[in-house]
Amino acid sequence: MRKKVSRVFRFAWAFYFFLCFLVFFLLFYPIFLFFLSSEKRYPSAHKLRGIWGKIIMLLSGLRPSTEYEVELDKNKTYIFFANHFSYLDILSLNVQIPVYFRFLAKSELASIPLFKIFFRTIDIPVERNNIKGAFASFENARVAASAGDSLGIFPEGGIGTTVPVMRRFKTGAFRLAMENNIQLIPVTIVDNWKRLPGGGFESGGTPGKMRMYVHKPIEPAEFNSLEELTKHAYLVIQEKFNALNF
């Protein structure tokens, strides 16, 4: 009986979370449209995403906390990259990283009704199905970074289902960092896989803590090859994730 109640609670919580997510997005939608109508207002749109996320967390019983290995310089350009085991990870980065950045995300997200406003404006869709599209995505990211915009990415390319083992990292963001000498910031998202596993409705979810560990910057120039850099970046997050979970 206890197990059945627990399962009912998990699904009820997941439904409530997504309801809060949608309702407040619709309430903020006109403001998002205004901010995203001009590139100069993109940082304001990003701040609004953070406010939206904080409200959702507060109402749904999610308790974010962030630990920094070193303090971030808000005047620097970074590439933030994180493990990806839950839909909550996007929410976490928006709320828990205190600097303006633009997401690099798979191009399919640009076709989702309503939410496509982000991936056609502030965020940069990544086309992986053809070489020409992939090159254009890379170039758009390079131009954004050259203009001083930090970037955020999940280098696994999607939500992984093999907790605790991350999927192999794709190399695009690390190539961009090496070629343009941009510091990389590893971000270990510790608890989201417990709060809302995978897609959410398959097993429901629970309120609780959402820890994040922001590592010290990685200097691309210290590595001899893209392969070496990517391997090191992977191990930094994988080892911290294991240490804080198991």
Secondary structure in CASP SS format (residue, H / E / C, confidence):
PFRMAT SS
TARGET T0000
AUTHOR 0000-0000-0000
METHOD secondary structure of the structure
MODEL  1
M C 1.00
R H 1.00
K H 1.00
K H 1.00
V H 1.00
S H 1.00
R H 1.00
V H 1.00
F H 1.00
R H 1.00
F H 1.00
A H 1.00
W H 1.00
A H 1.00
F H 1.00
Y H 1.00
F H 1.00
F H 1.00
L H 1.00
C H 1.00
F H 1.00
L H 1.00
V H 1.00
F H 1.00
F H 1.00
L H 1.00
L H 1.00
F H 1.00
Y H 1.00
P H 1.00
I H 1.00
F H 1.00
L H 1.00
F H 1.00
F H 1.00
L C 1.00
S C 1.00
S C 1.00
E H 1.00
K H 1.00
R H 1.00
Y H 1.00
P H 1.00
S H 1.00
A H 1.00
H H 1.00
K H 1.00
L H 1.00
R H 1.00
G H 1.00
I H 1.00
W H 1.00
G H 1.00
K H 1.00
I H 1.00
I H 1.00
M H 1.00
L H 1.00
L H 1.00
S H 1.00
G C 1.00
L E 1.00
R E 1.00
P E 1.00
S E 1.00
T E 1.00
E E 1.00
Y E 1.00
E C 1.00
V C 1.00
E C 1.00
L C 1.00
D C 1.00
K C 1.00
N C 1.00
K C 1.00
T C 1.00
Y E 1.00
I E 1.00
F E 1.00
F E 1.00
A E 1.00
N C 1.00
H C 1.00
F C 1.00
S E 1.00
Y C 1.00
L H 1.00
D H 1.00
I H 1.00
L H 1.00
S H 1.00
L H 1.00
N H 1.00
V H 1.00
Q H 1.00
I C 1.00
P C 1.00
V C 1.00
Y C 1.00
F E 1.00
R E 1.00
F E 1.00
L E 1.00
A E 1.00
K E 1.00
S H 1.00
E H 1.00
L H 1.00
A H 1.00
S H 1.00
I C 1.00
P C 1.00
L C 1.00
F C 1.00
K H 1.00
I H 1.00
F H 1.00
F H 1.00
R C 1.00
T C 1.00
I C 1.00
D C 1.00
I E 1.00
P E 1.00
V E 1.00
E C 1.00
R C 1.00
N C 1.00
N C 1.00
I H 1.00
K H 1.00
G H 1.00
A H 1.00
F H 1.00
A H 1.00
S H 1.00
F H 1.00
E H 1.00
N H 1.00
A H 1.00
R H 1.00
V H 1.00
A H 1.00
A H 1.00
S H 1.00
A C 1.00
G C 1.00
D C 1.00
S E 1.00
L E 1.00
G E 1.00
I E 1.00
F C 1.00
P C 1.00
E C 1.00
G C 1.00
G C 1.00
I C 1.00
G C 1.00
T C 1.00
T C 1.00
V C 1.00
P C 1.00
V C 1.00
M C 1.00
R C 1.00
R C 1.00
F C 1.00
K C 1.00
T C 1.00
G H 1.00
A H 1.00
F H 1.00
R H 1.00
L H 1.00
A H 1.00
M H 1.00
E H 1.00
N H 1.00
N C 1.00
I C 1.00
Q E 1.00
L E 1.00
I E 1.00
P E 1.00
V E 1.00
T E 1.00
I E 1.00
V C 1.00
D C 1.00
N H 1.00
W H 1.00
K H 1.00
R H 1.00
L C 1.00
P C 1.00
G E 1.00
G C 1.00
G C 1.00
F C 1.00
E C 1.00
S C 1.00
G C 1.00
G C 1.00
T C 1.00
P C 1.00
G E 1.00
K E 1.00
M E 1.00
R E 1.00
M E 1.00
Y E 1.00
V E 1.00
H C 1.00
K C 1.00
P C 1.00
I E 1.00
E C 1.00
P H 1.00
A H 1.00
E H 1.00
F C 1.00
N C 1.00
S C 1.00
L H 1.00
E H 1.00
E H 1.00
L H 1.00
T H 1.00
K H 1.00
H H 1.00
A H 1.00
Y H 1.00
L H 1.00
V H 1.00
I H 1.00
Q H 1.00
E H 1.00
K H 1.00
F H 1.00
N H 1.00
A H 1.00
L H 1.00
N H 1.00
F C 1.00
END
